[in-house]
Amino acid sequence: MLLIAVGTIPRGGTITVDPADGGKGFKIVAAGLNARLAEATAGLLVGSPAHPVDAHAIQPLYTGILARDCGLAISAVAERDMVTVTAL
């Protein structure tokens, strides 16, 4: 999740990691100028790749697999200059 968050702020910024759902999950917020989430990332995290998986797609796909294996649902949302990745 951290690698995905770092990749969303190409011009630098801040990353905040907090426990979520009473400590059972995680919430990572990446904030910075031009923060953006790659179009395919959300689908890859939930295990629904729209295109064949290549070297750029493997990290979000594998992150989603690990989250589901741990009993967590994972999502990523981009808003203005902030991207939130949550696993609950």
N, C-alpha and C positions, 0 to 999 in steps of 0.2 A: 504494500500500500504506500509505503514511503517513496519507493522508486517511481511509482505512478504520480504521486503528488509532486515530486521534484520535477518531473518532466512537464508538468502543466505550467510552470513559471519560468520560461526560458530567459527572461531578463532579470531573474532574481526576485527575491521577496522574502516572505516569512512562511514557515510551516509550523502549525500548532497541532499537537497530538493530545487528545483528551480521551478518557474512558467514556463509554456510552452505555446506556441501558443498565445502570447500576454496576458497572465494571465488567459486564459480560461481553462487551464489544468495544469498538474503537471508532473515533471520529477524527479524521485528519483534514485540516483546512489549509490549503495553499493559497496565499494571497500575494499578488504582485501585478505589476503593469503588464497588460495583455495576457493575463492568465487564461489558458484555454485547455479544453479537453478534446483530444483527438476524436473525430466522429465515430470511429469504430470501438473506442475504449469501453463505453457503457455496455454494448452488446457482448464484448469479449469477457467482461467481468461476470456477466450472468450466464456465460457459456453458450451464447448464441452468435457466433461470428458470422457477419454478413459476407465475408470474403475469405479466401484461403488464408490460413495462419502463416505468417512469415516471421522474420526475425524481429520486426517492430511490434508484432502482435502477441508474441509469446508471453511477455511479462504480465499483461493484464489477464490473459487467458489462464495462466498458471496461478495468479493471485486469486482469481475467482474459484478455481478448483480447490485450492487450499482453504479458502474461507468456507466453502460448502462442506468440505471434509471435517471442519471444526464446528459445523452446525450453525454457521453464520450466513446471513444474506448480505451481499455486498452491493453497493451502488455508488455512482459518481454523478455529481451534478455541478454544472458550471453556471455561475451567476456573476455578471459584470467582471470584475478583476479578482475573482475568487473561485476556487474549485474545492468542493467538499467530497471526500471519499469516506463512506461510512460502512462499517461491518457490524451488523446487529444479529 
